[in-house]
Amino acid sequence: MRTRSRKTLAEFIAYASANPDKLHYGSAGAGTTHHLAGELFKLLTKTRILHVPYRGAGPAMQDLVAGHVPVVFDGLGSSAPQIRSGALRALAVAAPKRVAAFPDLPTAAEAGLPGYDVATWYGLFAPKNTPPAIVERMTSELQKALQTASVREAWERNGSDVPDVTGPAFATMVSAEVVRWRKVVTEAGVKLD
């Protein structure tokens, strides 16, 4: 979560709680991880904040920096440069542990919002009947690429951990994420009109 005002997550939650329906938050678009992160935040904090979907993280960041929107739920990949420059203040990372790129930035749980864990993850998928030998080769080549210094540095520079979940563990993670976010979509009444 990135903001131009409020200095701590607790201050932002208190302000949002005291001002129902008066705040709005930007996201990279309806149905995106950023949108669902905002809806999960609202559910956990019992706040009422209007969602403003943008056409991507870039336009949302531009409006946040310009002061047209007070808060944006975003990933570090697109907001890290603005945080480093001082144009934005990050209130917390929605991860179970602090990120190496911003070691002084608390997790949401440390900042007073336990259970707020939102991770952007990436996966490499293949058609259902792809031969096992091809899947194994794809996995092996991907793992090699993720171990190169330049790829690791790029991930870490943007505040991300290099992924290390493959095979059945990845399938289990994806299934759990579908169940988890379906519940948020249902409880929040998210529509993609």
Secondary structure as UniProt FT lines:
FT   STRAND          2..3
FT   HELIX           9..18
FT   TURN            20..22
FT   STRAND          23..27
FT   TURN            30..31
FT   HELIX           33..45
FT   STRAND          49..53
FT   HELIX           57..66
FT   STRAND          71..72
FT   HELIX           76..85
FT   STRAND          89..90
FT   TURN            100..101
FT   TURN            103..104
FT   TURN            108..112
FT   TURN            114..115
FT   TURN            128..129
FT   HELIX           132..146
FT   HELIX           149..157
FT   TURN            158..159
FT   HELIX           167..188
//
